[in-house]
Amino acid sequence: MQVRRLSWAGIEICAEGQRLLIDPLEHVSSFQELLGVPLWPVVPVTSASLGTNAIITHKHLDHFDVELLRHIVKEDGRVYCPEGIAQDVRGDGLTAVGMQLWQTVQIGAFEITAVPAVDWRGDDQVSWVVKRFEQQIFPGGDTIWHGSWWNIVKRFGGFDAVMLPVNGVVAQFLGIEPSHLPATLTPEQAPVAARLLKGKVLCSIHYGQFNNPPVHCDLLRIALMHHDGCMPPSGLGSNMCIVLFMSNGMTLSLCFSTAARCWAEVWATTEDVRSATEAKAAITLDFTDYLDECGERGRNGFSLGLRNRLKYFGEFRRPRGGEGCRGLLA
């Protein structure tokens, strides 16, 4: 199962000649007054010969690119979304399938389930569980902290990769009295949520690319300045995972053995990082060995042993806006 990070919260999953898009984003002009101009270019979502379906966490403009969906999801494709917004999505000219919480459907090679999420202003929103055989991933949209992590992991038993927002954005939108509280998971909350979900990998999404204070203030940009690019270590328990800051356009290829060891091969596909990896087309990360080697050191930041093992990541040059690819044992 190939998992490619698109822009912002967008994810592309490919398997067995089929493609599933999650919150794909390409057109940004409709919300630039709120989020601002992208600080680096948006990754194009290309048309493909693969059969394409899409799933949407909610209908905010930075997660629901209707122009792109009309172009990329063909007549035989569907847009799966929360039941509460399905009629609106159909009104936008798309073939929508509304999903209730905990409902599961099969889409070709993929099995998807709508699971609880909480939107910062109370709009209809879900997260998703995407399963293929024994592999499971969790795309989280831009949820805030909530109490359903335990119910989700009780039903699904853990995830090979968890995609969660990490920017802890504070929003002040016209007509909405500001709370001055984060409107997504924060840099400290996301790793804790990943731990509770028993995620082997946390792929950070929804950060850095937009920053438009005071309307849309990205707190991760502040956190990165104070933590040398690493996720803050507070709140992390003994059930550790790898945290990846994947540049837009990078691919995570997941494959797992019967011994439950986890490997992730990461390819650079963007111009910003390709030059640093020409001689290293891929790297294999054995997470079980990392736990054995690094132990408690991972709680205190980017341990020296892990830094040496992941020297590959350190060779990435930070592209526009400070986004790059970093890994740490959290």
GUVODO-992379 format. One record per residue (C-alpha): x, y, z; residue number from 1; residue in one letter. Coordinates in steps of 0.02 Angstrom, whole numbers. Example, Ala and Ser with C-alpha at 12.3 -4.5 7.8 and 13.67 -1.06 7.14 Angstrom:
site c1:615&c2:-225&c3:390&lumti:1&kollum:a .
site c1:684&c2:-53&c3:357&lumti:2&kollum:s .
END
This chain:
site c1:0&c2:0&c3:0&lumti:1&kollum:m .
site c1:80&c2:163&c3:-59&lumti:2&kollum:q .
site c1:35&c2:316&c3:45&lumti:3&kollum:v .
site c1:84&c2:485&c3:-27&lumti:4&kollum:r .
site c1:66&c2:647&c3:66&lumti:5&kollum:r .
site c1:-16&c2:782&c3:-39&lumti:6&kollum:l .
site c1:-33&c2:962&c3:18&lumti:7&kollum:s .
site c1:-101&c2:1015&c3:188&lumti:8&kollum:w .
site c1:-210&c2:868&c3:248&lumti:9&kollum:a .
site c1:-215&c2:778&c3:81&lumti:10&kollum:g .
site c1:-169&c2:594&c3:67&lumti:11&kollum:i .
site c1:-160&c2:479&c3:-86&lumti:12&kollum:e .
site c1:-166&c2:291&c3:-61&lumti:13&kollum:i .
site c1:-134&c2:169&c3:-204&lumti:14&kollum:c .
site c1:-150&c2:-19&c3:-208&lumti:15&kollum:a .
site c1:-196&c2:-151&c3:-337&lumti:16&kollum:e .
site c1:-220&c2:-24&c3:-476&lumti:17&kollum:g .
site c1:-340&c2:82&c3:-374&lumti:18&kollum:q .
site c1:-323&c2:252&c3:-293&lumti:19&kollum:r .
site c1:-407&c2:329&c3:-142&lumti:20&kollum:l .
site c1:-390&c2:515&c3:-109&lumti:21&kollum:l .
site c1:-419&c2:590&c3:63&lumti:22&kollum:i .
site c1:-453&c2:777&c3:78&lumti:23&kollum:d .
site c1:-356&c2:813&c3:-83&lumti:24&kollum:p .
site c1:-314&c2:997&c3:-110&lumti:25&kollum:l .
site c1:-251&c2:1090&c3:-262&lumti:26&kollum:e .
site c1:-354&c2:1251&c3:-280&lumti:27&kollum:h .
site c1:-327&c2:1375&c3:-138&lumti:28&kollum:v .
site c1:-397&c2:1541&c3:-201&lumti:29&kollum:s .
site c1:-566&c2:1514&c3:-118&lumti:30&kollum:s .
site c1:-495&c2:1525&c3:59&lumti:31&kollum:f .
site c1:-340&c2:1634&c3:42&lumti:32&kollum:q .
site c1:-423&c2:1776&c3:138&lumti:33&kollum:e .
site c1:-432&c2:1661&c3:288&lumti:34&kollum:l .
site c1:-277&c2:1551&c3:280&lumti:35&kollum:l .
site c1:-167&c2:1662&c3:173&lumti:36&kollum:g .
site c1:-59&c2:1625&c3:21&lumti:37&kollum:v .
site c1:29&c2:1455&c3:23&lumti:38&kollum:p .
site c1:206&c2:1472&c3:87&lumti:39&kollum:l .
site c1:264&c2:1341&c3:-38&lumti:40&kollum:w .
site c1:180&c2:1272&c3:-196&lumti:41&kollum:p .
site c1:34&c2:1153&c3:-184&lumti:42&kollum:v .
site c1:69&c2:976&c3:-246&lumti:43&kollum:v .
site c1:-28&c2:940&c3:-406&lumti:44&kollum:p .
site c1:-152&c2:796&c3:-397&lumti:45&kollum:v .
site c1:-135&c2:716&c3:-567&lumti:46&kollum:t .
site c1:-264&c2:622&c3:-666&lumti:47&kollum:s .
site c1:-224&c2:437&c3:-673&lumti:48&kollum:a .
site c1:-275&c2:279&c3:-760&lumti:49&kollum:s .
site c1:-309&c2:207&c3:-587&lumti:50&kollum:l .
site c1:-488&c2:198&c3:-530&lumti:51&kollum:g .
site c1:-507&c2:347&c3:-412&lumti:52&kollum:t .
site c1:-624&c2:373&c3:-266&lumti:53&kollum:n .
site c1:-614&c2:505&c3:-131&lumti:54&kollum:a .
site c1:-658&c2:518&c3:53&lumti:55&kollum:i .
site c1:-685&c2:685&c3:139&lumti:56&kollum:i .
site c1:-670&c2:721&c3:325&lumti:57&kollum:t .
site c1:-776&c2:880&c3:318&lumti:58&kollum:h .
site c1:-831&c2:1018&c3:202&lumti:59&kollum:k .
site c1:-715&c2:1161&c3:249&lumti:60&kollum:h .
site c1:-636&c2:1232&c3:93&lumti:61&kollum:l .
site c1:-458&c2:1178&c3:137&lumti:62&kollum:d .
site c1:-519&c2:997&c3:145&lumti:63&kollum:h .
site c1:-654&c2:998&c3:12&lumti:64&kollum:f .
site c1:-584&c2:1055&c3:-156&lumti:65&kollum:d .
site c1:-741&c2:1037&c3:-260&lumti:66&kollum:v .
site c1:-657&c2:1093&c3:-422&lumti:67&kollum:e .
site c1:-523&c2:960&c3:-403&lumti:68&kollum:l .
site c1:-647&c2:825&c3:-355&lumti:69&kollum:l .
site c1:-755&c2:861&c3:-508&lumti:70&kollum:r .
site c1:-601&c2:840&c3:-617&lumti:71&kollum:h .
site c1:-517&c2:692&c3:-534&lumti:72&kollum:i .
site c1:-662&c2:580&c3:-479&lumti:73&kollum:v .
site c1:-735&c2:512&c3:-640&lumti:74&kollum:k .
site c1:-912&c2:451&c3:-676&lumti:75&kollum:e .
site c1:-879&c2:281&c3:-598&lumti:76&kollum:d .
site c1:-801&c2:358&c3:-441&lumti:77&kollum:g .
site c1:-882&c2:412&c3:-279&lumti:78&kollum:r .
site c1:-850&c2:541&c3:-143&lumti:79&kollum:v .
site c1:-877&c2:467&c3:30&lumti:80&kollum:y .
site c1:-914&c2:592&c3:168&lumti:81&kollum:c .
site c1:-1006&c2:616&c3:334&lumti:82&kollum:p .
site c1:-1193&c2:585&c3:315&lumti:83&kollum:e .
site c1:-1232&c2:761&c3:373&lumti:84&kollum:g .
site c1:-1148&c2:843&c3:223&lumti:85&kollum:i .
site c1:-1190&c2:716&c3:88&lumti:86&kollum:a .
site c1:-1335&c2:816&c3:17&lumti:87&kollum:q .
site c1:-1227&c2:972&c3:3&lumti:88&kollum:d .
site c1:-1091&c2:872&c3:-85&lumti:89&kollum:v .
site c1:-1219&c2:806&c3:-209&lumti:90&kollum:r .
site c1:-1276&c2:985&c3:-236&lumti:91&kollum:g .
site c1:-1098&c2:1025&c3:-291&lumti:92&kollum:d .
site c1:-1117&c2:902&c3:-434&lumti:93&kollum:g .
site c1:-1028&c2:753&c3:-357&lumti:94&kollum:l .
site c1:-1089&c2:575&c3:-329&lumti:95&kollum:t .
site c1:-1085&c2:570&c3:-140&lumti:96&kollum:a .
site c1:-1105&c2:424&c3:-20&lumti:97&kollum:v .
site c1:-1150&c2:481&c3:156&lumti:98&kollum:g .
site c1:-1073&c2:379&c3:297&lumti:99&kollum:m .
site c1:-1133&c2:364&c3:476&lumti:100&kollum:q .
site c1:-1013&c2:343&c3:621&lumti:101&kollum:l .
site c1:-939&c2:168&c3:630&lumti:102&kollum:w .
site c1:-1012&c2:122&c3:460&lumti:103&kollum:q .
site c1:-895&c2:18&c3:351&lumti:104&kollum:t .
site c1:-896&c2:-1&c3:162&lumti:105&kollum:v .
site c1:-783&c2:-89&c3:38&lumti:106&kollum:q .
site c1:-711&c2:18&c3:-102&lumti:107&kollum:i .
site c1:-618&c2:-101&c3:-216&lumti:108&kollum:g .
site c1:-455&c2:-145&c3:-128&lumti:109&kollum:a .
site c1:-494&c2:-35&c3:22&lumti:110&kollum:f .
site c1:-610&c2:-52&c3:170&lumti:111&kollum:e .
site c1:-656&c2:116&c3:248&lumti:112&kollum:i .
site c1:-743&c2:158&c3:411&lumti:113&kollum:t .
site c1:-802&c2:328&c3:471&lumti:114&kollum:a .
site c1:-747&c2:358&c3:651&lumti:115&kollum:v .
site c1:-773&c2:502&c3:773&lumti:116&kollum:p .
site c1:-686&c2:670&c3:756&lumti:117&kollum:a .
site c1:-726&c2:841&c3:829&lumti:118&kollum:v .
site c1:-728&c2:1001&c3:729&lumti:119&kollum:d .
site c1:-672&c2:1160&c3:815&lumti:120&kollum:w .
site c1:-833&c2:1252&c3:771&lumti:121&kollum:r .
site c1:-953&c2:1107&c3:780&lumti:122&kollum:g .
site c1:-971&c2:1065&c3:595&lumti:123&kollum:d .
site c1:-996&c2:885&c3:535&lumti:124&kollum:d .
site c1:-827&c2:799&c3:531&lumti:125&kollum:q .
site c1:-761&c2:621&c3:539&lumti:126&kollum:v .
site c1:-593&c2:537&c3:537&lumti:127&kollum:s .
site c1:-567&c2:379&c3:435&lumti:128&kollum:w .
site c1:-495&c2:206&c3:455&lumti:129&kollum:v .
site c1:-430&c2:137&c3:291&lumti:130&kollum:v .
site c1:-390&c2:-48&c3:289&lumti:131&kollum:k .
site c1:-313&c2:-165&c3:161&lumti:132&kollum:r .
site c1:-287&c2:-343&c3:219&lumti:133&kollum:f .
site c1:-193&c2:-327&c3:384&lumti:134&kollum:e .
site c1:-134&c2:-149&c3:354&lumti:135&kollum:q .
site c1:-230&c2:-6&c3:434&lumti:136&kollum:q .
site c1:-203&c2:181&c3:427&lumti:137&kollum:i .
site c1:-293&c2:324&c3:514&lumti:138&kollum:f .
site c1:-315&c2:490&c3:419&lumti:139&kollum:p .
site c1:-374&c2:614&c3:551&lumti:140&kollum:g .
site c1:-423&c2:769&c3:451&lumti:141&kollum:g .
site c1:-405&c2:922&c3:564&lumti:142&kollum:d .
site c1:-489&c2:858&c3:721&lumti:143&kollum:t .
site c1:-463&c2:935&c3:891&lumti:144&kollum:i .
site c1:-432&c2:831&c3:1047&lumti:145&kollum:w .
site c1:-577&c2:718&c3:1095&lumti:146&kollum:h .
site c1:-618&c2:566&c3:1200&lumti:147&kollum:g .
site c1:-648&c2:437&c3:1065&lumti:148&kollum:s .
site c1:-468&c2:380&c3:1042&lumti:149&kollum:w .
site c1:-496&c2:237&c3:1163&lumti:150&kollum:w .
site c1:-657&c2:180&c3:1077&lumti:151&kollum:n .
site c1:-571&c2:183&c3:908&lumti:152&kollum:i .
site c1:-421&c2:80&c3:962&lumti:153&kollum:v .
site c1:-534&c2:-41&c3:1054&lumti:154&kollum:k .
site c1:-622&c2:-78&c3:889&lumti:155&kollum:r .
site c1:-471&c2:-80&c3:774&lumti:156&kollum:f .
site c1:-326&c2:-130&c3:886&lumti:157&kollum:g .
site c1:-194&c2:-7&c3:825&lumti:158&kollum:g .
site c1:-130&c2:66&c3:662&lumti:159&kollum:f .
site c1:20&c2:50&c3:549&lumti:160&kollum:d .
site c1:16&c2:237&c3:513&lumti:161&kollum:a .
site c1:-81&c2:381&c3:590&lumti:162&kollum:v .
site c1:-101&c2:547&c3:497&lumti:163&kollum:m .
site c1:-144&c2:687&c3:618&lumti:164&kollum:l .
site c1:-144&c2:878&c3:613&lumti:165&kollum:p .
site c1:-5&c2:953&c3:718&lumti:166&kollum:v .
site c1:-14&c2:1141&c3:692&lumti:167&kollum:n .
site c1:-128&c2:1185&c3:840&lumti:168&kollum:g .
site c1:-196&c2:1330&c3:739&lumti:169&kollum:v .
site c1:-282&c2:1473&c3:831&lumti:170&kollum:v .
site c1:-417&c2:1550&c3:721&lumti:171&kollum:a .
site c1:-508&c2:1715&c3:730&lumti:172&kollum:q .
site c1:-641&c2:1712&c3:594&lumti:173&kollum:f .
site c1:-763&c2:1853&c3:562&lumti:174&kollum:l .
site c1:-931&c2:1819&c3:644&lumti:175&kollum:g .
site c1:-863&c2:1687&c3:765&lumti:176&kollum:i .
site c1:-816&c2:1744&c3:940&lumti:177&kollum:e .
site c1:-636&c2:1684&c3:964&lumti:178&kollum:p .
site c1:-595&c2:1557&c3:1098&lumti:179&kollum:s .
site c1:-407&c2:1582&c3:1082&lumti:180&kollum:h .
site c1:-392&c2:1393&c3:1099&lumti:181&kollum:l .
site c1:-316&c2:1277&c3:968&lumti:182&kollum:p .
site c1:-433&c2:1229&c3:826&lumti:183&kollum:a .
site c1:-335&c2:1072&c3:782&lumti:184&kollum:t .
site c1:-223&c2:952&c3:877&lumti:185&kollum:l .
site c1:-67&c2:1038&c3:943&lumti:186&kollum:t .
site c1:114&c2:982&c3:924&lumti:187&kollum:p .
site c1:101&c2:905&c3:1098&lumti:188&kollum:e .
site c1:-71&c2:826&c3:1078&lumti:189&kollum:q .
site c1:-43&c2:737&c3:911&lumti:190&kollum:a .
site c1:94&c2:618&c3:972&lumti:191&kollum:p .
site c1:-11&c2:577&c3:1125&lumti:192&kollum:v .
site c1:-161&c2:538&c3:1014&lumti:193&kollum:a .
site c1:-49&c2:429&c3:904&lumti:194&kollum:a .
site c1:11&c2:336&c3:1059&lumti:195&kollum:r .
site c1:-168&c2:307&c3:1118&lumti:196&kollum:l .
site c1:-213&c2:244&c3:944&lumti:197&kollum:l .
site c1:-64&c2:126&c3:954&lumti:198&kollum:k .
site c1:7&c2:200&c3:795&lumti:199&kollum:g .
site c1:175&c2:134&c3:734&lumti:200&kollum:k .
site c1:205&c2:291&c3:631&lumti:201&kollum:v .
site c1:136&c2:467&c3:654&lumti:202&kollum:l .
site c1:137&c2:560&c3:488&lumti:203&kollum:c .
site c1:115&c2:744&c3:529&lumti:204&kollum:s .
site c1:-9&c2:836&c3:417&lumti:205&kollum:i .
site c1:-99&c2:1004&c3:415&lumti:206&kollum:h .
site c1:46&c2:1117&c3:463&lumti:207&kollum:y .
site c1:162&c2:1251&c3:401&lumti:208&kollum:g .
site c1:96&c2:1283&c3:226&lumti:209&kollum:q .
site c1:-27&c2:1419&c3:279&lumti:210&kollum:f .
site c1:-3&c2:1554&c3:409&lumti:211&kollum:n .
site c1:-105&c2:1713&c3:412&lumti:212&kollum:n .
site c1:-102&c2:1795&c3:585&lumti:213&kollum:p .
site c1:-210&c2:1845&c3:672&lumti:214&kollum:p .
site c1:-347&c2:1759&c3:570&lumti:215&kollum:v .
site c1:-255&c2:1593&c3:557&lumti:216&kollum:h .
site c1:-103&c2:1573&c3:669&lumti:217&kollum:c .
site c1:-2&c2:1412&c3:649&lumti:218&kollum:d .
site c1:68&c2:1370&c3:820&lumti:219&kollum:l .
site c1:181&c2:1232&c3:753&lumti:220&kollum:l .
site c1:289&c2:1364&c3:670&lumti:221&kollum:r .
site c1:320&c2:1436&c3:843&lumti:222&kollum:i .
site c1:351&c2:1263&c3:917&lumti:223&kollum:a .
site c1:479&c2:1219&c3:783&lumti:224&kollum:l .
site c1:578&c2:1375&c3:824&lumti:225&kollum:m .
site c1:593&c2:1320&c3:1005&lumti:226&kollum:h .
site c1:618&c2:1133&c3:981&lumti:227&kollum:h .
site c1:743&c2:1125&c3:836&lumti:228&kollum:d .
site c1:614&c2:1050&c3:720&lumti:229&kollum:g .
site c1:565&c2:909&c3:838&lumti:230&kollum:c .
site c1:397&c2:873&c3:914&lumti:231&kollum:m .
site c1:393&c2:923&c3:1099&lumti:232&kollum:p .
site c1:425&c2:769&c3:1207&lumti:233&kollum:p .
site c1:301&c2:805&c3:1347&lumti:234&kollum:s .
site c1:156&c2:685&c3:1369&lumti:235&kollum:g .
site c1:237&c2:540&c3:1276&lumti:236&kollum:l .
site c1:227&c2:369&c3:1356&lumti:237&kollum:g .
site c1:321&c2:206&c3:1339&lumti:238&kollum:s .
site c1:219&c2:151&c3:1187&lumti:239&kollum:n .
site c1:330&c2:244&c3:1064&lumti:240&kollum:m .
site c1:313&c2:276&c3:879&lumti:241&kollum:c .
site c1:408&c2:360&c3:739&lumti:242&kollum:i .
site c1:357&c2:539&c3:699&lumti:243&kollum:v .
site c1:384&c2:593&c3:519&lumti:244&kollum:l .
site c1:378&c2:768&c3:450&lumti:245&kollum:f .
site c1:353&c2:719&c3:268&lumti:246&kollum:m .
site c1:376&c2:850&c3:133&lumti:247&kollum:s .
site c1:230&c2:871&c3:15&lumti:248&kollum:n .
site c1:237&c2:739&c3:-121&lumti:249&kollum:g .
site c1:335&c2:610&c3:-21&lumti:250&kollum:m .
site c1:281&c2:427&c3:-21&lumti:251&kollum:t .
site c1:274&c2:306&c3:124&lumti:252&kollum:l .
site c1:272&c2:124&c3:72&lumti:253&kollum:s .
site c1:212&c2:9&c3:211&lumti:254&kollum:l .
site c1:249&c2:-177&c3:218&lumti:255&kollum:c .
site c1:237&c2:-290&c3:369&lumti:256&kollum:f .
site c1:298&c2:-464&c3:414&lumti:257&kollum:s .
site c1:208&c2:-598&c3:513&lumti:258&kollum:t .
site c1:326&c2:-562&c3:658&lumti:259&kollum:a .
site c1:241&c2:-392&c3:674&lumti:260&kollum:a .
site c1:397&c2:-294&c3:634&lumti:261&kollum:r .
site c1:366&c2:-132&c3:543&lumti:262&kollum:c .
site c1:464&c2:-63&c3:397&lumti:263&kollum:w .
site c1:437&c2:101&c3:307&lumti:264&kollum:a .
site c1:526&c2:149&c3:147&lumti:265&kollum:e .
site c1:525&c2:335&c3:113&lumti:266&kollum:v .
site c1:558&c2:404&c3:-60&lumti:267&kollum:w .
site c1:588&c2:587&c3:-98&lumti:268&kollum:a .
site c1:486&c2:643&c3:-248&lumti:269&kollum:t .
site c1:492&c2:832&c3:-234&lumti:270&kollum:t .
site c1:625&c2:945&c3:-308&lumti:271&kollum:e .
site c1:661&c2:1016&c3:-135&lumti:272&kollum:d .
site c1:734&c2:853&c3:-71&lumti:273&kollum:v .
site c1:776&c2:750&c3:-224&lumti:274&kollum:r .
site c1:954&c2:815&c3:-240&lumti:275&kollum:s .
site c1:995&c2:756&c3:-64&lumti:276&kollum:a .
site c1:939&c2:578&c3:-101&lumti:277&kollum:t .
site c1:1001&c2:540&c3:-276&lumti:278&kollum:e .
site c1:1125&c2:413&c3:-207&lumti:279&kollum:a .
site c1:999&c2:344&c3:-83&lumti:280&kollum:k .
site c1:840&c2:299&c3:-174&lumti:281&kollum:a .
site c1:762&c2:225&c3:-18&lumti:282&kollum:a .
site c1:799&c2:186&c3:163&lumti:283&kollum:i .
site c1:725&c2:48&c3:270&lumti:284&kollum:t .
site c1:683&c2:90&c3:450&lumti:285&kollum:l .
site c1:666&c2:-58&c3:569&lumti:286&kollum:d .
site c1:564&c2:19&c3:710&lumti:287&kollum:f .
site c1:585&c2:-132&c3:824&lumti:288&kollum:t .
site c1:773&c2:-113&c3:821&lumti:289&kollum:d .
site c1:753&c2:74&c3:859&lumti:290&kollum:y .
site c1:658&c2:34&c3:1017&lumti:291&kollum:l .
site c1:792&c2:-91&c3:1070&lumti:292&kollum:d .
site c1:935&c2:27&c3:1031&lumti:293&kollum:e .
site c1:868&c2:193&c3:1091&lumti:294&kollum:c .
site c1:753&c2:147&c3:1235&lumti:295&kollum:g .
site c1:714&c2:287&c3:1354&lumti:296&kollum:e .
site c1:822&c2:413&c3:1261&lumti:297&kollum:r .
site c1:684&c2:438&c3:1135&lumti:298&kollum:g .
site c1:577&c2:525&c3:1265&lumti:299&kollum:r .
site c1:703&c2:665&c3:1284&lumti:300&kollum:n .
site c1:708&c2:716&c3:1103&lumti:301&kollum:g .
site c1:806&c2:661&c3:952&lumti:302&kollum:f .
site c1:925&c2:533&c3:1028&lumti:303&kollum:s .
site c1:1103&c2:523&c3:963&lumti:304&kollum:l .
site c1:1087&c2:340&c3:918&lumti:305&kollum:g .
site c1:931&c2:371&c3:816&lumti:306&kollum:l .
site c1:1005&c2:527&c3:738&lumti:307&kollum:r .
site c1:1150&c2:423&c3:674&lumti:308&kollum:n .
site c1:1034&c2:286&c3:610&lumti:309&kollum:r .
site c1:928&c2:419&c3:524&lumti:310&kollum:l .
site c1:1070&c2:525&c3:457&lumti:311&kollum:k .
site c1:976&c2:514&c3:292&lumti:312&kollum:y .
site c1:840&c2:626&c3:361&lumti:313&kollum:f .
site c1:966&c2:755&c3:421&lumti:314&kollum:g .
site c1:1028&c2:778&c3:244&lumti:315&kollum:e .
site c1:863&c2:849&c3:184&lumti:316&kollum:f .
site c1:871&c2:1035&c3:149&lumti:317&kollum:r .
site c1:725&c2:1131&c3:222&lumti:318&kollum:r .
site c1:619&c2:1194&c3:78&lumti:319&kollum:p .
site c1:514&c2:1351&c3:74&lumti:320&kollum:r .
site c1:425&c2:1393&c3:234&lumti:321&kollum:g .
site c1:537&c2:1283&c3:339&lumti:322&kollum:g .
site c1:451&c2:1119&c3:296&lumti:323&kollum:e .
site c1:563&c2:968&c3:279&lumti:324&kollum:g .
site c1:570&c2:785&c3:321&lumti:325&kollum:c .
site c1:619&c2:739&c3:497&lumti:326&kollum:r .
site c1:603&c2:582&c3:598&lumti:327&kollum:g .
site c1:616&c2:548&c3:784&lumti:328&kollum:l .
site c1:573&c2:418&c3:911&lumti:329&kollum:l .
site c1:433&c2:497&c3:1011&lumti:330&kollum:a .
END
